[in-house]
Amino acid sequence: MSSFGQVRHHSEFRSSAFISNALRKPSLGISEEGIDAFLELCGNVTVLPVTRELLLRATSIRRRYRVSHWDSTILAAAQELRCRTLHSEDLSHGQNFDGVRGVDPFR
């Protein structure tokens, strides 16, 4: 299976897990309409495969900015997708990460 196929499989698996939890845990308060909205949103999201090149860039970002592996991977993907802003409470508010500015949405 290609890396894109693996990423797509994991993304589809997570979506399926979300729906399964929504259906079997009424305490979450997620309605059938909420599930429909989630599925609609999923169709509008670009899924970027995690490639060797992306991980190399993430490693460089992690070392340079001393952020976590996960944050550096998200930053590397944001750079590749040419995002200018990344909303995250885990990044330093206002910091520029090689063209991607971190914004804390709770600040």
C-alpha positions as CSV (number, residue, x, y, z in Angstrom):
1,M,0.0,0.0,0.0
2,S,1.4,3.5,-0.9
3,S,1.9,6.1,1.8
4,F,-1.1,8.0,0.4
5,G,-3.2,4.8,0.7
6,Q,-2.0,4.3,4.3
7,V,-2.8,7.9,5.2
8,R,-6.2,7.7,3.6
9,H,-6.9,4.4,5.4
10,H,-5.9,5.9,8.7
11,S,-8.0,9.0,8.0
12,E,-11.0,6.9,7.1
13,F,-10.5,4.7,10.1
14,R,-10.5,7.7,12.4
15,S,-13.7,9.0,10.8
16,S,-15.3,5.6,11.3
17,A,-14.2,5.5,15.0
18,F,-15.6,9.0,15.5
19,I,-19.0,7.9,14.1
20,S,-18.9,4.7,16.1
21,N,-18.3,6.6,19.4
22,A,-21.0,9.2,18.5
23,L,-23.5,6.5,18.0
24,R,-22.8,4.4,21.1
25,K,-22.2,7.2,23.5
26,P,-25.3,9.4,23.7
27,S,-23.6,11.4,26.5
28,L,-21.5,13.0,23.8
29,G,-24.6,14.7,22.4
30,I,-23.7,14.2,18.8
31,S,-26.8,13.9,16.6
32,E,-27.3,12.3,13.2
33,E,-27.2,15.8,11.8
34,G,-23.8,16.3,13.5
35,I,-22.5,13.2,11.9
36,D,-23.7,14.4,8.5
37,A,-22.0,17.7,9.1
38,F,-18.8,15.9,10.1
39,L,-18.8,13.8,6.9
40,E,-19.5,16.9,4.8
41,L,-16.5,18.6,6.4
42,C,-14.3,15.6,5.8
43,G,-14.9,15.9,2.0
44,N,-13.5,19.5,2.1
45,V,-10.2,18.7,3.9
46,T,-6.9,18.1,2.1
47,V,-5.1,15.1,3.6
48,L,-1.4,15.3,3.1
49,P,0.5,12.0,3.1
50,V,3.3,11.6,5.7
51,T,6.3,11.1,3.5
52,R,10.0,10.7,4.3
53,E,10.6,14.3,3.0
54,L,7.9,15.6,5.3
55,L,9.4,13.9,8.3
56,L,12.9,15.2,7.4
57,R,11.5,18.7,7.3
58,A,9.6,18.1,10.6
59,T,12.8,16.9,12.3
60,S,14.6,20.1,11.2
61,I,11.7,22.2,12.6
62,R,11.6,20.2,15.8
63,R,15.3,20.7,16.4
64,R,15.4,24.4,15.3
65,Y,12.3,25.6,17.3
66,R,12.3,22.9,20.1
67,V,8.7,21.9,19.5
68,S,7.3,18.5,19.9
69,H,7.4,15.8,17.1
70,W,3.7,16.2,16.5
71,D,3.8,20.0,16.4
72,S,6.8,19.9,14.0
73,T,5.0,17.5,11.7
74,I,1.9,19.7,11.6
75,L,4.1,22.7,10.9
76,A,5.9,20.9,8.1
77,A,2.6,19.9,6.5
78,A,1.3,23.5,6.9
79,Q,4.5,24.8,5.1
80,E,4.0,22.3,2.3
81,L,0.4,23.3,1.9
82,R,1.5,27.0,1.9
83,C,-0.5,27.9,5.0
84,R,0.4,31.3,6.5
85,T,-1.3,30.8,9.9
86,L,-1.7,27.8,12.1
87,H,-4.1,28.0,15.1
88,S,-2.8,26.0,18.0
89,E,-2.6,26.6,21.7
90,D,0.6,24.5,21.8
91,L,2.7,27.0,19.7
92,S,4.1,30.3,20.8
93,H,1.6,32.9,19.9
94,G,2.8,35.1,17.1
95,Q,6.0,33.1,16.4
96,N,7.0,32.7,12.8
97,F,8.0,29.2,11.9
98,D,9.6,29.7,8.5
99,G,6.6,31.3,7.0
100,V,3.9,29.8,9.2
101,R,2.7,32.1,12.0
102,G,1.5,30.3,15.2
103,V,-1.7,31.8,16.6
104,D,-3.2,30.8,20.0
105,P,-6.9,30.9,19.4
106,F,-7.6,31.2,23.1
107,R,-5.4,34.2,23.6
